[in-house]
Amino acid sequence: MPERSSLEFERQSVATMVNADSIAPELLAERLLNHIVEYESCAIAYSGGVDSAVVAIAAKIALGEQAIAITGVSPSLAEEQLANAREVASKIGIEHVEVSTSEINDPAYVANAPDRCFHCKSELYRVMGAYAEAHGIKTLVNGTILEDLGDYRPGLVAAGMATVRSPLAECKLDKNAVRALAQYWNLEVWDKPSSPCLASRIAYGQEVTPERLKMIDKAEQILHQLGLRECRVRYHEGDLARIEVPTDAIAELCERELMEWLVQEFTEIGFRYVSLDLAGFRSGSLNLGLPVLQ
């Protein structure tokens, strides 16, 4: 994978991000709309989460029919997430295109090294680019925000190689500003927790397979049915499930009847062992063992 040195300048800009506490939402909206209108036409890498939804509604307002939202459909996309993406796009009124991506056929993706996201995003942007070119769309965009530039995100390298624009980051908008915009535009997902692809739940070095992705999807649906909005089921060697939930929900899951029920449900899905992480929910916890980026 290429070096990330091209992103050094952008990472240094994180300290200058715009936040919702200092600027009114209508001014944030004006800034974003004036920026996006310069694209003339765009295709948005769209998941239905708050970041890409804000880009989608802003693009719809700024560009009208010259903006479309594209969702890559593959085994790594959770069923609930696809249903949500469809619903949000319908409410926004933007054209929503679903394209099939084939990252699961790429040995480099399946191997699940720390640069897995680079291979996944490369495939997504390849498919998006082909669709955009065929339909006369000039610009590919994504929902990257400025904080993302300071994390380990190989997908950003893929975006750079595909000349994908990041209007939220380019306007120096942070997560609070994005959520404020989502509220301003009455998007129901304004407070939705982030939810990266299912493959991000598989420990590095363990192969990504459709079967494992399906196991994770079903397991997280079970937790959602318990009212847990923010949770993860991590897959580790030996078909071990490591459940992450907010620390204030750990005690509830430790009730004997619920524990026994979860073990039964997860075993039926295909997990051999079921564990609960006492450290609680941590976004990107599988990255903890990676070298710190300078």
Secondary structure, DSSP 8 states (H G I E B T S, - for coil): ---SGGGHHHHHGGGG-B-TTTS-HHHHHHHHHHHHGGGSSEEEE--SSHHHHHHHHHHHHHHGGGEEEEEEESTTS-HHHHHHHHHHHHHHT-EEEEEE--GGG-HHHHTT-TTHHHHHHHHHHHHHHHHHHHTT--EEE----GGGGGS--THHHHHHHTT-B-HHHHTTB-HHHHHHHHHHTT-GGGG------GGGGB-TTS---HHHHHHHHHHHHHHHHTT-SS-EEEEETTTEEEEE--HHHHHHHTSHHHHHHHHHHHHHHT-SEEEE-TT---TTGGGTTS----
